[in-house]
Amino acid sequence: MNGQESVTPLRLGTRRSALAMAQSGMVAREVTRLTGRPVELVEITTYGDTSREALAQIGGTGVFVSALRDALLEGRIDLAVHSLKDLPTAAPAGLLLAAVPQREDVRDALVARDGLALEQLVEKLAGHPARIGTGSPRRMAQLNAWAAANGAAIETVPIRGNVDTRIGYVTKGELDAVVLATAGLNRLGRSTEITEHLDPELMLPAPGQGALAVECVDPALARRLAALDHLPTRAAVVAERALLAALEAGCSAPVAALAGWTGTELRLEGVVGTVDGATLLKMTANGPIVQDGAAEEQAAALGRALAARLLASGAADLMGERVR
């Protein structure tokens, strides 16, 4: 780089929400450390930020990233940061997934009235259902399944909005609890508001939950950004997203997945169910992962293999749509 290029800021596209800005700020500082170039945040409003409709009605998680991807392809920004669980499994031609930084806590978190955990909340409200808000069919399915298995009375209430809005439903007494991603609360410095971390045995996370994605179009920039990549995280999310892609499931389908890497082997767990929790199909798969440049393909193959087993056991019918 010449002297002029070294001081030209890189334009990092981000959604306007407090969480997106916090995440993008974290990445911006690391990019400056790697490249020596300042980074300016370019705030971009996506359709998912302005619409109040349920995600299932407006096209799924892609509504949060399409405007950022358009800005990249049109050259208005140099890189973009996304919550990886928001990324559609297929990317437009020309975009490079330059880095997947080390993952944050993957668990979901309960924020409940009176500082209560889930079982305590249900016990305290004996006599009427605990009203728990979430915009995620995946969370609804697993909460309802837990309630049925434990004889607990709950009502899952669909909600939208940023973290303040969602937690506000609890503080104002409109809901008894809400479920949010632990990673987002941690990144916002609001982990003290969590009343219980939900164990993945109860609530398996969304594919890619807790991870970030850094996209760009310039191969030279992508090579520099690759230093941000965390191979165990990338392998895990590749497996999870390969499962999601093979199921051809969108945000309206209750699908969960979580992979963990021991260094030589990847273990992937998948869940597909019905929103009412009446049926949950859980399966796991294990496969070797070798750090020889083939880790991504090995991880993807594991995800596809587990998806095939889930489909053979009736997953398509559970998701409410026949997978082609």
N, C-alpha and C positions, 0 to 999 in steps of 0.2 A: 504494500500500500504506500502511496506517496503521502506527503505531509497533509495535503488538503483532504484526502480520503480519511485519514486517521481522525480528523476532528468532525467529519460529517456525521451527524447523529443517525443512528439506525432507527427507523420508524417501526414501532411495535404496536400492532393492532390489538385492541382489547375491548371486551364488552364494558359497559359503563357501571355495572353493579359494584358494590363495595368488595365483594368476594373476588370478582374478576380482576379488579384493579389491584387488590392485594397480591393475588397470584402472579399477575403480570409484572408487578413491581419486583417481586422476588426473582423472577427470571431476568428482568432487565438488569438487575445488579450483577447477576452472574455473567450475562452477555458482555457487559462492560469489562468485567474482570478478564474474560477470555480474549476479547478483541481489542481492548484499549479504546474503544469508541463509545461515546455517550449514546444513551438510548432514550428516545422520547416516546411517551405513550400516546397513541392515537385512539381516542375513544370512538367506538362505532356502535350504533344502536342496531340490534338485530330484531327481526320480526317477533322472535320469542320473548323479547324484553317488553314489547309494546302490547302484544295481545294478552287478553285476560282469559282466553278460552283454554280448555284443558289441552295438554300437549297432544293427546291422542287425536284431537279434532283439528289441529293445525299443522300436522305433518311430522310430529315427533321431534327428537332431539336435534335434528339437523337445522331446525329453525334458529338455533342459537349460534350456528357457525357459518351459515351460508353467506351472510354479509361480510364477514371477515375473510372468507375464502375469495369472494369476489374482489375485495380490496387488494388481496395479494396478487391475484391473476391480472388485475388492471394496473399494478405497479404503484398503487397509492400507499402501500406499506411494504416493509421489507420482511417482516416476520409476524407471526400471530401466535398467541398463547390461548389454548382451550383447556377446559376440563375434559379429560380424555373420554369420560363417559358420555359427553355430549356429541362426540364425533360419529357421524354415520360410518358404517363399516367400509363403504366405498368412497374413495377420494377422487376428485376431478383430476384429469390428466394435467400434468405440469406441477402439481404440488408435491413437496417432499416432506415427509415426517422426519425432521432433522434430529429431534431428540425427545426422549421420554425420560425426564429426570426421576430421581428416586422417589418412590411412592410415599405418601403420607399414610396415616392410619386408615385402613380400609373399612372400619366398622361404621354402622349406623348408630345414631345417638338419640336417646329419648330426652326431651326437655319437657318436664311435667310440673304440674302445680305442686306446691308445698314441698318441692325437692324430692319427690317420690320416685322410686323405681317402678317398673311395670307391674310386678306382682303386688307391690304395696298399693299402687294406684287402684288396681282392680278391687283389692280387699277394702280399701277405704270407701270406695264408691258402691259397695255392695248394695243392691237395691235398684240401681240404674246403671246402664252401660257407661263405661269410660269412653268418652269421645276423643279419638286420636286422629289428628290431621296429618295427611300426606298427599302429595300429588302423584305418587308412584304406585301403579298397579302391582309391581313387584313387592313393595312393602305391605300393601294391603293384603295380598295373598298370604304372605308369611305371618303377618299379625293375626289374620283371621284363622289360619291353620293352628297357630299357637293357642288362640282362645278356645277353639273347638277341642283341642287335645287336653286342655287344662280346665275345662268347664268355666272359663272366664267370660264375663259379659263385656264386650267392647263394641264400639261402632266406629268404623273407619270413615273419615270425612275427607272428601277430595278438596285440596286447597292449592293455590298458586301464590307466587309472590317471593320477594327476597327474604333474607334471613330475619330482618327486623319485622317484616309483616307476619311471618309465620310464628315467630316467638311471641309476637304481640297478641295473637289469638289466645295464647295461654295466659299471659299477664293480664289481659282484659277479661278473662273468665269465659271467653266464648268457646274454648276447647279445654279439655283436661290435659292434653299433651300433644306434642307434635314430634315427628321423626325427621331428623336431618342427618346429613353426612358429617361424621366426626371431623374429617379432613377440612371441610369448609369452616367449621367453628374454630378449629385450631388455627387456621390461617388468618382468621379475623380476630384472634385473641379473645375468643368468647368460650373457651373450653370450660370455664367455671360454671357456665349455665347448664351444662350437661348433667342430668340427674341419673342417667344410666347409659353405659356403653352396651349396646345389644350384641351379644355373642353371635358370631357367624353361624353357630349351630341353630340359633333361633331365627336370625335374619342374615342370610347370605347377601353380600352386596351386589350392586350392579356391575356388569363387566366394565373394567377400567376405573372403577370408583377409587378416589384418592390419588389418582395419577394425573399428570399434566401432559399435554402434547404441544410441541413447538414445531410449527410449520413454516416453510419458506419456499421460494421458487428458485433461488440462486444456488447452484451446486457448490460454488466456492464458499458461500456463507454457510450452507448446510454442513460442509466439512469442518468449519470452525465450531459450529454449534454442537457437533457430535460429541465434543468433550463433556457436554451436559448429560449425555445419555447414561442410563443405569441399566446394564444388561439384564440383571434379574427382574427388574420391573418391566422392561420391554418384553422379555420372554413371557412373563406372566400375562400381561395385557394382550399380547398377540394371541395367546391360547384362548383367553376369555372372549375376545372379539371374533376369533375364527368360529367359535361355537355359536355366537350370536348371529354371525353372517350365514352360517350353514342352516340355522333354524329359520332364516329369513324373518326374524322377529323384529318388530318395531317397539316403540316405547309403550304401546298399548298392550303389549304382551307381558305377563308376569314371568320374566326370565332373569335369573341371577347366576353369577359365575364368579369363582375365585380360584386363582392358581397360586401355588407357592413353590419356590425353587430351592432345592437343597444344595445346589452347586453341580449336581450330576443328574438330577431327576426332577421333573416337574409333576406336581400333583394338582389335578384340576377337578373341581366339584361344580356341578351344574344343577340348577333347580328350574323346573317349569311347572306352572300350576294354573289354577283358576283363581280369579280375584276373590271369590268368596271363601277361598281356603279349603274348600271341600276336598280337593285333590292336589297333592304336591308330588311331583315325580323328581326324586333325587338320585343322582348317579355320580360316581367318581371315576377318574382314569389317571393312570400314571404312565409316564414315558421318559426315556433318557433324553437329556439335553447336553450336547457337546459344544464347548466354546471354540468352534472351529470355523465360524462364519455361517454355519447352517442352523444356528439356534432358533432363528425366527421361523424357518420352514418346519423344523421339528415341533416347535410349539404350536404352529398353525395346524399341523397334521393331527396333533393330539386334540385340539379343539374340534376339528372336523369329525374325528373318530367318536368323540363323546356325543356330539350332536347327532350323529347317525344312530347311535344306540338309543338316545332319547326319542328320536323320531320313530324308531322301530317299536318303541314302547307306548306310542300314542301321544307324543308331545304336541303334534300339530293340532289335534282335536282339543287338547287342554288350552292351547293359546287362543282358541276361538276362530282359527282360520286354517284352512288346508294349505300346507306348505307344498309348493310345486316340486 
